[in-house]
Amino acid sequence: MSNGSHFPLPIDFAEITPEWLTSALAVRQPGVTVRGVEIVDMVRGTTTKIRLKLEFDEPGKAAGLPEIMILKGGFEPHSRAVGMDQMFEREARAYRDVFPEMPLPSPTCYFADYDAERKQGIVLMEDLKQRGVTFCTVLRPQTHEEVARRLTVLARFHARSWNSPELAPGRKWGDLFEFFGIMQPFFEHYMEPENWSRFISAPRGAASSVHFHDPDWVKRSWRKMTDFSRSLPQCVIHGDIHLGNLYVYPDGTPGFFDSLASTAPGMLEVAYHISGSLDAGDRRRWEGSLIQVYLDELARNGVAVPSFDEALRQYTILLLYGHFIFMTNEVERQSEPLNCAVVSRVSAAMVDLDFRNVIETLD
């Protein structure tokens, strides 16, 4: 690690040393030295969240850096698997590039970067437990008020880049991944016959309507959905707002972490969040009003919004993404009860909104 560079990024726990942490923190806090580090605990899943206790020198203490931080990165056996590297890169870019320019309530970040050679992304952030936040969970469906408040914040975030010239190649956000482009290899991998049949045979398969099981139909519908998505106005999105990636501050402000920054139509996030966050019975009652909350906030922020009927059509078509993601989530990333819960909710939304007939209206 010559010349104080924070590269290479660690891919083994033993590489998380005081020297490396000093070089990483120097990106935003030059002159601070980490004298010691202890791994307190960790949560292992899609990525690894490691709680660190840091010992700082006097400049570090004077800078107000917390002694407890969370280091997030790919330290799992599956961390170099297909599609994981782009997830690491997208999250690092969210904290390094997007949120400083377009704030979204999220953990304070002390370091974020991506190492293409090692296919590793690292984010060093505050420990939200120290802030007294409430973490959301798929096992507790949300209320209308909770989702409405979150969609209001999300609409303001989307509006900042909605159909912006800065999304063009060579401009500020032009090199962010296009959402469905970067997801295509992941889709093709999990639609291989042995993979798809494995998921359909799992409990989550029984949680889904059998009308959405046929792999050839899924492939045709996915192509139609992705082509349709690219015809809509694009914006910078968070990229993964399921309940496991969300929390609430003590004053009720919704918080977002585990971002997969990319560009896509904003309605993709609305469909993904509403359908996966509400009990099926509540969603039937609240779906329309929540879509309208989002549209109204976009309009207040200067966006030319579609009609409600057109927005509902977009919402319906984009539901397929959430269904596919939780149908193919490996249990190392999300437990089977969580996958089943979300698949069940999204599948019910697709049935209620006549997804099969709506998708057939597209070329």
Contacts in CASP RR format, 6 or more apart in sequence:
PFRMAT RR
TARGET T0000
AUTHOR 0000-0000-0000
METHOD contacts of the structure
MODEL  1
MSNGSHFPLPIDFAEITPEWLTSALAVRQPGVTVRGVEIVDMVRGTTTKI
RLKLEFDEPGKAAGLPEIMILKGGFEPHSRAVGMDQMFEREARAYRDVFP
EMPLPSPTCYFADYDAERKQGIVLMEDLKQRGVTFCTVLRPQTHEEVARR
LTVLARFHARSWNSPELAPGRKWGDLFEFFGIMQPFFEHYMEPENWSRFI
SAPRGAASSVHFHDPDWVKRSWRKMTDFSRSLPQCVIHGDIHLGNLYVYP
DGTPGFFDSLASTAPGMLEVAYHISGSLDAGDRRRWEGSLIQVYLDELAR
NGVAVPSFDEALRQYTILLLYGHFIFMTNEVERQSEPLNCAVVSRVSAAM
VDLDFRNVIETLD
1 7 0 8 1.000
1 8 0 8 1.000
1 19 0 8 1.000
1 20 0 8 1.000
1 23 0 8 1.000
4 23 0 8 1.000
4 26 0 8 1.000
5 23 0 8 1.000
6 20 0 8 1.000
6 23 0 8 1.000
6 24 0 8 1.000
6 26 0 8 1.000
6 27 0 8 1.000
6 111 0 8 1.000
6 113 0 8 1.000
7 113 0 8 1.000
7 115 0 8 1.000
8 115 0 8 1.000
8 117 0 8 1.000
8 118 0 8 1.000
8 120 0 8 1.000
9 113 0 8 1.000
9 114 0 8 1.000
9 115 0 8 1.000
9 118 0 8 1.000
9 120 0 8 1.000
9 121 0 8 1.000
9 122 0 8 1.000
10 16 0 8 1.000
10 20 0 8 1.000
10 120 0 8 1.000
10 122 0 8 1.000
11 74 0 8 1.000
11 75 0 8 1.000
11 79 0 8 1.000
11 118 0 8 1.000
11 120 0 8 1.000
12 75 0 8 1.000
13 39 0 8 1.000
13 50 0 8 1.000
13 75 0 8 1.000
16 37 0 8 1.000
16 39 0 8 1.000
16 50 0 8 1.000
16 52 0 8 1.000
16 71 0 8 1.000
17 37 0 8 1.000
18 33 0 8 1.000
18 34 0 8 1.000
18 35 0 8 1.000
18 36 0 8 1.000
18 37 0 8 1.000
18 55 0 8 1.000
19 34 0 8 1.000
21 34 0 8 1.000
21 37 0 8 1.000
21 52 0 8 1.000
21 54 0 8 1.000
21 124 0 8 1.000
22 32 0 8 1.000
22 33 0 8 1.000
22 34 0 8 1.000
24 110 0 8 1.000
24 111 0 8 1.000
24 113 0 8 1.000
24 122 0 8 1.000
24 124 0 8 1.000
25 32 0 8 1.000
25 34 0 8 1.000
25 65 0 8 1.000
25 110 0 8 1.000
25 111 0 8 1.000
25 124 0 8 1.000
26 32 0 8 1.000
27 111 0 8 1.000
27 113 0 8 1.000
28 110 0 8 1.000
28 111 0 8 1.000
29 60 0 8 1.000
29 63 0 8 1.000
29 65 0 8 1.000
29 110 0 8 1.000
31 59 0 8 1.000
31 60 0 8 1.000
32 56 0 8 1.000
32 57 0 8 1.000
32 59 0 8 1.000
32 60 0 8 1.000
32 63 0 8 1.000
32 65 0 8 1.000
33 56 0 8 1.000
33 57 0 8 1.000
33 59 0 8 1.000
33 60 0 8 1.000
34 54 0 8 1.000
34 55 0 8 1.000
34 56 0 8 1.000
34 57 0 8 1.000
35 55 0 8 1.000
35 56 0 8 1.000
35 57 0 8 1.000
36 54 0 8 1.000
36 55 0 8 1.000
37 52 0 8 1.000
37 53 0 8 1.000
37 54 0 8 1.000
37 55 0 8 1.000
38 52 0 8 1.000
38 53 0 8 1.000
39 50 0 8 1.000
39 51 0 8 1.000
39 52 0 8 1.000
40 51 0 8 1.000
40 52 0 8 1.000
40 53 0 8 1.000
40 68 0 8 1.000
41 50 0 8 1.000
41 51 0 8 1.000
42 48 0 8 1.000
42 49 0 8 1.000
42 50 0 8 1.000
42 51 0 8 1.000
43 49 0 8 1.000
44 75 0 8 1.000
44 76 0 8 1.000
45 76 0 8 1.000
45 332 0 8 1.000
45 333 0 8 1.000
46 76 0 8 1.000
46 87 0 8 1.000
46 332 0 8 1.000
46 333 0 8 1.000
46 334 0 8 1.000
47 72 0 8 1.000
47 73 0 8 1.000
47 74 0 8 1.000
47 75 0 8 1.000
47 76 0 8 1.000
47 79 0 8 1.000
47 87 0 8 1.000
47 88 0 8 1.000
47 258 0 8 1.000
48 72 0 8 1.000
48 73 0 8 1.000
48 74 0 8 1.000
48 75 0 8 1.000
48 76 0 8 1.000
48 79 0 8 1.000
49 70 0 8 1.000
49 71 0 8 1.000
49 72 0 8 1.000
49 73 0 8 1.000
50 70 0 8 1.000
50 71 0 8 1.000
50 72 0 8 1.000
50 75 0 8 1.000
51 68 0 8 1.000
51 69 0 8 1.000
51 70 0 8 1.000
51 127 0 8 1.000
52 68 0 8 1.000
52 69 0 8 1.000
52 70 0 8 1.000
52 71 0 8 1.000
53 67 0 8 1.000
53 68 0 8 1.000
54 65 0 8 1.000
54 67 0 8 1.000
54 68 0 8 1.000
54 69 0 8 1.000
55 67 0 8 1.000
56 63 0 8 1.000
56 65 0 8 1.000
56 67 0 8 1.000
65 110 0 8 1.000
66 126 0 8 1.000
66 127 0 8 1.000
66 130 0 8 1.000
68 127 0 8 1.000
68 130 0 8 1.000
69 110 0 8 1.000
69 124 0 8 1.000
69 125 0 8 1.000
69 126 0 8 1.000
69 127 0 8 1.000
70 107 0 8 1.000
70 124 0 8 1.000
70 125 0 8 1.000
70 126 0 8 1.000
70 127 0 8 1.000
70 128 0 8 1.000
71 122 0 8 1.000
71 123 0 8 1.000
71 124 0 8 1.000
72 91 0 8 1.000
72 122 0 8 1.000
72 123 0 8 1.000
72 124 0 8 1.000
72 125 0 8 1.000
73 79 0 8 1.000
73 88 0 8 1.000
73 120 0 8 1.000
73 121 0 8 1.000
73 122 0 8 1.000
73 123 0 8 1.000
74 84 0 8 1.000
74 88 0 8 1.000
74 120 0 8 1.000
74 121 0 8 1.000
76 332 0 8 1.000
78 84 0 8 1.000
78 330 0 8 1.000
78 332 0 8 1.000
78 333 0 8 1.000
79 88 0 8 1.000
79 119 0 8 1.000
79 120 0 8 1.000
80 119 0 8 1.000
82 185 0 8 1.000
82 186 0 8 1.000
82 189 0 8 1.000
83 185 0 8 1.000
83 186 0 8 1.000
84 119 0 8 1.000
85 116 0 8 1.000
85 119 0 8 1.000
85 120 0 8 1.000
86 177 0 8 1.000
86 182 0 8 1.000
87 260 0 8 1.000
88 114 0 8 1.000
88 119 0 8 1.000
88 120 0 8 1.000
88 121 0 8 1.000
89 114 0 8 1.000
89 116 0 8 1.000
89 121 0 8 1.000
89 177 0 8 1.000
90 176 0 8 1.000
90 177 0 8 1.000
90 182 0 8 1.000
90 239 0 8 1.000
90 259 0 8 1.000
90 260 0 8 1.000
90 261 0 8 1.000
90 262 0 8 1.000
91 112 0 8 1.000
91 121 0 8 1.000
91 123 0 8 1.000
91 258 0 8 1.000
91 259 0 8 1.000
91 260 0 8 1.000
91 261 0 8 1.000
92 112 0 8 1.000
92 113 0 8 1.000
92 114 0 8 1.000
92 121 0 8 1.000
92 122 0 8 1.000
92 123 0 8 1.000
93 112 0 8 1.000
93 114 0 8 1.000
93 176 0 8 1.000
93 261 0 8 1.000
94 112 0 8 1.000
94 238 0 8 1.000
94 259 0 8 1.000
94 260 0 8 1.000
94 261 0 8 1.000
95 106 0 8 1.000
95 109 0 8 1.000
95 112 0 8 1.000
95 123 0 8 1.000
95 125 0 8 1.000
95 259 0 8 1.000
96 109 0 8 1.000
96 112 0 8 1.000
96 113 0 8 1.000
97 261 0 8 1.000
98 173 0 8 1.000
98 176 0 8 1.000
98 236 0 8 1.000
98 259 0 8 1.000
98 261 0 8 1.000
99 106 0 8 1.000
99 109 0 8 1.000
99 259 0 8 1.000
101 172 0 8 1.000
102 157 0 8 1.000
102 160 0 8 1.000
102 161 0 8 1.000
102 236 0 8 1.000
103 157 0 8 1.000
104 153 0 8 1.000
104 154 0 8 1.000
104 157 0 8 1.000
104 238 0 8 1.000
104 255 0 8 1.000
104 256 0 8 1.000
104 259 0 8 1.000
105 153 0 8 1.000
105 249 0 8 1.000
105 253 0 8 1.000
105 254 0 8 1.000
105 255 0 8 1.000
105 256 0 8 1.000
106 255 0 8 1.000
106 256 0 8 1.000
106 257 0 8 1.000
106 259 0 8 1.000
107 125 0 8 1.000
107 126 0 8 1.000
107 128 0 8 1.000
107 257 0 8 1.000
108 125 0 8 1.000
108 126 0 8 1.000
109 123 0 8 1.000
109 124 0 8 1.000
109 125 0 8 1.000
109 126 0 8 1.000
110 124 0 8 1.000
110 125 0 8 1.000
110 126 0 8 1.000
111 122 0 8 1.000
111 123 0 8 1.000
111 124 0 8 1.000
112 121 0 8 1.000
112 122 0 8 1.000
112 123 0 8 1.000
112 124 0 8 1.000
113 121 0 8 1.000
113 122 0 8 1.000
114 120 0 8 1.000
114 121 0 8 1.000
115 121 0 8 1.000
115 122 0 8 1.000
125 257 0 8 1.000
128 135 0 8 1.000
128 247 0 8 1.000
128 257 0 8 1.000
131 249 0 8 1.000
131 250 0 8 1.000
132 249 0 8 1.000
132 250 0 8 1.000
133 247 0 8 1.000
133 248 0 8 1.000
133 249 0 8 1.000
133 250 0 8 1.000
133 255 0 8 1.000
134 247 0 8 1.000
134 248 0 8 1.000
135 244 0 8 1.000
135 246 0 8 1.000
135 247 0 8 1.000
136 142 0 8 1.000
136 243 0 8 1.000
136 244 0 8 1.000
136 246 0 8 1.000
136 247 0 8 1.000
136 248 0 8 1.000
136 277 0 8 1.000
137 243 0 8 1.000
137 244 0 8 1.000
138 242 0 8 1.000
138 243 0 8 1.000
138 244 0 8 1.000
138 276 0 8 1.000
138 338 0 8 1.000
138 341 0 8 1.000
138 342 0 8 1.000
139 337 0 8 1.000
139 338 0 8 1.000
139 341 0 8 1.000
140 243 0 8 1.000
141 277 0 8 1.000
141 278 0 8 1.000
141 279 0 8 1.000
141 282 0 8 1.000
141 345 0 8 1.000
142 150 0 8 1.000
142 243 0 8 1.000
142 277 0 8 1.000
142 278 0 8 1.000
143 282 0 8 1.000
144 282 0 8 1.000
144 286 0 8 1.000
144 289 0 8 1.000
144 290 0 8 1.000
146 248 0 8 1.000
146 254 0 8 1.000
147 273 0 8 1.000
147 274 0 8 1.000
147 277 0 8 1.000
147 278 0 8 1.000
147 286 0 8 1.000
147 290 0 8 1.000
148 289 0 8 1.000
148 290 0 8 1.000
148 293 0 8 1.000
149 252 0 8 1.000
149 253 0 8 1.000
149 254 0 8 1.000
150 241 0 8 1.000
150 246 0 8 1.000
150 254 0 8 1.000
150 255 0 8 1.000
150 273 0 8 1.000
151 270 0 8 1.000
151 273 0 8 1.000
151 274 0 8 1.000
151 290 0 8 1.000
151 293 0 8 1.000
151 294 0 8 1.000
151 297 0 8 1.000
152 293 0 8 1.000
152 294 0 8 1.000
152 297 0 8 1.000
153 253 0 8 1.000
153 254 0 8 1.000
153 255 0 8 1.000
154 238 0 8 1.000
154 241 0 8 1.000
154 269 0 8 1.000
154 270 0 8 1.000
154 273 0 8 1.000
154 294 0 8 1.000
155 293 0 8 1.000
155 294 0 8 1.000
155 295 0 8 1.000
155 297 0 8 1.000
155 298 0 8 1.000
155 301 0 8 1.000
156 297 0 8 1.000
156 301 0 8 1.000
157 236 0 8 1.000
157 238 0 8 1.000
158 235 0 8 1.000
158 236 0 8 1.000
158 237 0 8 1.000
158 266 0 8 1.000
158 269 0 8 1.000
158 298 0 8 1.000
158 303 0 8 1.000
159 235 0 8 1.000
159 297 0 8 1.000
159 298 0 8 1.000
159 301 0 8 1.000
159 302 0 8 1.000
159 303 0 8 1.000
160 235 0 8 1.000
160 236 0 8 1.000
160 301 0 8 1.000
161 167 0 8 1.000
161 173 0 8 1.000
161 235 0 8 1.000
161 236 0 8 1.000
162 233 0 8 1.000
162 235 0 8 1.000
162 298 0 8 1.000
162 303 0 8 1.000
163 233 0 8 1.000
163 234 0 8 1.000
163 235 0 8 1.000
163 303 0 8 1.000
164 173 0 8 1.000
164 235 0 8 1.000
165 171 0 8 1.000
166 172 0 8 1.000
166 173 0 8 1.000
166 174 0 8 1.000
167 173 0 8 1.000
167 174 0 8 1.000
167 176 0 8 1.000
167 234 0 8 1.000
167 235 0 8 1.000
167 236 0 8 1.000
167 263 0 8 1.000
168 174 0 8 1.000
169 175 0 8 1.000
173 236 0 8 1.000
173 263 0 8 1.000
174 263 0 8 1.000
176 236 0 8 1.000
176 261 0 8 1.000
176 262 0 8 1.000
176 263 0 8 1.000
177 261 0 8 1.000
177 262 0 8 1.000
177 263 0 8 1.000
178 230 0 8 1.000
178 262 0 8 1.000
178 263 0 8 1.000
178 264 0 8 1.000
179 229 0 8 1.000
179 237 0 8 1.000
179 239 0 8 1.000
179 262 0 8 1.000
179 263 0 8 1.000
179 264 0 8 1.000
179 268 0 8 1.000
180 226 0 8 1.000
180 229 0 8 1.000
180 230 0 8 1.000
180 264 0 8 1.000
181 226 0 8 1.000
182 262 0 8 1.000
184 226 0 8 1.000
187 222 0 8 1.000
187 324 0 8 1.000
189 195 0 8 1.000
190 196 0 8 1.000
190 199 0 8 1.000
190 324 0 8 1.000
190 328 0 8 1.000
191 215 0 8 1.000
191 218 0 8 1.000
191 219 0 8 1.000
193 215 0 8 1.000
195 328 0 8 1.000
196 215 0 8 1.000
196 218 0 8 1.000
196 328 0 8 1.000
199 205 0 8 1.000
199 327 0 8 1.000
199 328 0 8 1.000
200 213 0 8 1.000
200 327 0 8 1.000
202 336 0 8 1.000
203 336 0 8 1.000
203 340 0 8 1.000
204 326 0 8 1.000
204 327 0 8 1.000
204 336 0 8 1.000
204 339 0 8 1.000
204 340 0 8 1.000
204 343 0 8 1.000
205 213 0 8 1.000
205 327 0 8 1.000
205 343 0 8 1.000
207 340 0 8 1.000
207 341 0 8 1.000
207 343 0 8 1.000
207 344 0 8 1.000
207 347 0 8 1.000
208 323 0 8 1.000
208 327 0 8 1.000
208 343 0 8 1.000
208 344 0 8 1.000
208 347 0 8 1.000
209 347 0 8 1.000
209 348 0 8 1.000
209 350 0 8 1.000
209 351 0 8 1.000
211 351 0 8 1.000
211 356 0 8 1.000
212 218 0 8 1.000
212 323 0 8 1.000
212 347 0 8 1.000
212 350 0 8 1.000
212 355 0 8 1.000
218 320 0 8 1.000
218 324 0 8 1.000
221 320 0 8 1.000
221 359 0 8 1.000
222 320 0 8 1.000
222 324 0 8 1.000
224 317 0 8 1.000
224 359 0 8 1.000
224 362 0 8 1.000
224 363 0 8 1.000
225 317 0 8 1.000
225 318 0 8 1.000
225 320 0 8 1.000
225 321 0 8 1.000
225 359 0 8 1.000
225 362 0 8 1.000
227 362 0 8 1.000
227 363 0 8 1.000
228 314 0 8 1.000
228 317 0 8 1.000
228 362 0 8 1.000
229 264 0 8 1.000
229 265 0 8 1.000
229 268 0 8 1.000
229 318 0 8 1.000
232 265 0 8 1.000
232 266 0 8 1.000
232 267 0 8 1.000
232 314 0 8 1.000
233 265 0 8 1.000
234 263 0 8 1.000
234 264 0 8 1.000
234 265 0 8 1.000
235 263 0 8 1.000
235 264 0 8 1.000
235 265 0 8 1.000
235 266 0 8 1.000
236 261 0 8 1.000
236 262 0 8 1.000
236 263 0 8 1.000
237 261 0 8 1.000
237 262 0 8 1.000
237 263 0 8 1.000
237 264 0 8 1.000
237 266 0 8 1.000
237 268 0 8 1.000
237 269 0 8 1.000
238 256 0 8 1.000
238 259 0 8 1.000
238 260 0 8 1.000
238 261 0 8 1.000
238 269 0 8 1.000
239 259 0 8 1.000
239 260 0 8 1.000
239 261 0 8 1.000
239 262 0 8 1.000
239 264 0 8 1.000
239 269 0 8 1.000
240 258 0 8 1.000
240 259 0 8 1.000
240 260 0 8 1.000
241 256 0 8 1.000
241 269 0 8 1.000
241 272 0 8 1.000
241 273 0 8 1.000
242 272 0 8 1.000
242 273 0 8 1.000
242 276 0 8 1.000
242 277 0 8 1.000
242 326 0 8 1.000
242 342 0 8 1.000
243 276 0 8 1.000
243 277 0 8 1.000
244 258 0 8 1.000
245 256 0 8 1.000
245 257 0 8 1.000
245 258 0 8 1.000
245 259 0 8 1.000
246 254 0 8 1.000
246 255 0 8 1.000
246 256 0 8 1.000
246 257 0 8 1.000
247 254 0 8 1.000
247 255 0 8 1.000
247 257 0 8 1.000
248 254 0 8 1.000
248 255 0 8 1.000
249 255 0 8 1.000
265 314 0 8 1.000
265 318 0 8 1.000
267 311 0 8 1.000
267 314 0 8 1.000
267 315 0 8 1.000
267 318 0 8 1.000
268 318 0 8 1.000
268 321 0 8 1.000
270 290 0 8 1.000
270 291 0 8 1.000
270 294 0 8 1.000
270 315 0 8 1.000
271 314 0 8 1.000
271 315 0 8 1.000
271 316 0 8 1.000
271 318 0 8 1.000
271 319 0 8 1.000
271 321 0 8 1.000
271 322 0 8 1.000
272 318 0 8 1.000
272 321 0 8 1.000
272 322 0 8 1.000
274 283 0 8 1.000
274 287 0 8 1.000
274 290 0 8 1.000
274 291 0 8 1.000
274 315 0 8 1.000
274 349 0 8 1.000
275 283 0 8 1.000
275 319 0 8 1.000
275 322 0 8 1.000
275 345 0 8 1.000
275 346 0 8 1.000
275 349 0 8 1.000
276 322 0 8 1.000
276 342 0 8 1.000
276 345 0 8 1.000
276 346 0 8 1.000
277 345 0 8 1.000
278 286 0 8 1.000
278 287 0 8 1.000
278 345 0 8 1.000
279 345 0 8 1.000
280 344 0 8 1.000
280 345 0 8 1.000
280 348 0 8 1.000
280 349 0 8 1.000
283 345 0 8 1.000
283 348 0 8 1.000
283 349 0 8 1.000
284 352 0 8 1.000
287 349 0 8 1.000
288 308 0 8 1.000
288 312 0 8 1.000
291 308 0 8 1.000
291 311 0 8 1.000
291 312 0 8 1.000
291 315 0 8 1.000
292 308 0 8 1.000
295 305 0 8 1.000
295 306 0 8 1.000
295 308 0 8 1.000
295 311 0 8 1.000
298 305 0 8 1.000
299 305 0 8 1.000
305 311 0 8 1.000
306 314 0 8 1.000
312 353 0 8 1.000
313 358 0 8 1.000
315 353 0 8 1.000
316 350 0 8 1.000
316 353 0 8 1.000
316 354 0 8 1.000
316 355 0 8 1.000
316 358 0 8 1.000
317 355 0 8 1.000
317 358 0 8 1.000
317 359 0 8 1.000
317 362 0 8 1.000
319 346 0 8 1.000
319 349 0 8 1.000
319 350 0 8 1.000
319 353 0 8 1.000
319 355 0 8 1.000
320 350 0 8 1.000
320 355 0 8 1.000
320 359 0 8 1.000
322 342 0 8 1.000
322 346 0 8 1.000
323 343 0 8 1.000
323 346 0 8 1.000
323 347 0 8 1.000
323 350 0 8 1.000
326 334 0 8 1.000
326 339 0 8 1.000
326 342 0 8 1.000
326 343 0 8 1.000
326 346 0 8 1.000
327 339 0 8 1.000
327 343 0 8 1.000
329 339 0 8 1.000
331 339 0 8 1.000
350 356 0 8 1.000
END
